[in-house]
Amino acid sequence: MTTDRVVDAALRIADTDGIDRVSLRRIASTLGVTPMAIYRHVRDKGHLLDLMADRILMELDPASPES
């Protein structure tokens, strides 16, 4: 279990079902761990959302023109 795996799972849930369906409990279920295990990697849902936003922003390529 890593913070990256938690963020990956959260992003998959958001992509599939929408951001409102992302919860620490659902991420834990998806990863097959207890909800408390998630708290070793994120402080709370707000922290998780920040990590998700950071990941998305890092994946953007500012050099590529928008279509």
C-alpha positions in Angstrom: 0.0 0.0 0.0 1.3 3.4 -1.0 0.0 6.9 -1.3 0.2 6.5 -5.1 -2.0 3.4 -5.0 -4.6 5.3 -2.9 -4.5 8.2 -5.4 -4.7 5.8 -8.4 -7.8 4.1 -6.9 -9.4 7.5 -6.1 -8.8 8.7 -9.7 -10.3 5.5 -11.2 -13.4 5.8 -9.0 -13.7 9.5 -10.0 -13.3 8.6 -13.7 -15.8 5.8 -13.6 -18.5 7.1 -11.2 -17.8 10.8 -10.6 -15.9 12.7 -8.0 -18.9 12.7 -5.6 -18.5 8.9 -5.3 -15.0 9.1 -4.1 -14.7 8.2 -0.4 -12.0 6.8 1.8 -14.3 3.9 2.7 -14.8 3.1 -1.0 -11.1 3.4 -1.8 -10.4 1.0 1.1 -12.9 -1.5 -0.2 -11.5 -1.2 -3.8 -8.0 -1.9 -2.5 -9.1 -4.7 -0.1 -8.0 -3.0 3.1 -9.7 -1.5 6.1 -10.6 2.2 6.0 -8.1 2.9 8.7 -5.3 1.7 6.5 -6.0 4.6 4.1 -5.3 7.1 6.9 -1.7 6.0 6.9 -1.4 7.7 3.5 -3.9 10.6 3.6 -5.0 12.8 6.4 -8.6 13.1 5.3 -10.7 13.5 2.1 -9.6 17.0 1.6 -6.0 15.9 1.6 -6.9 13.1 -0.9 -8.6 15.6 -3.2 -5.5 17.8 -3.1 -3.3 14.8 -4.0 -5.7 13.9 -6.9 -5.5 17.5 -8.2 -1.7 17.5 -7.9 -1.5 14.3 -9.9 -3.8 15.6 -12.7 -1.9 18.9 -12.9 1.4 17.0 -13.1 0.2 15.0 -16.0 -0.7 18.1 -18.0 1.8 19.1 -20.6 2.0 22.9 -20.7 4.0 22.8 -23.9 1.2 21.0 -25.9 -1.3 23.3 -27.6 -5.0 22.9 -26.8 -7.2 21.5 -29.5 
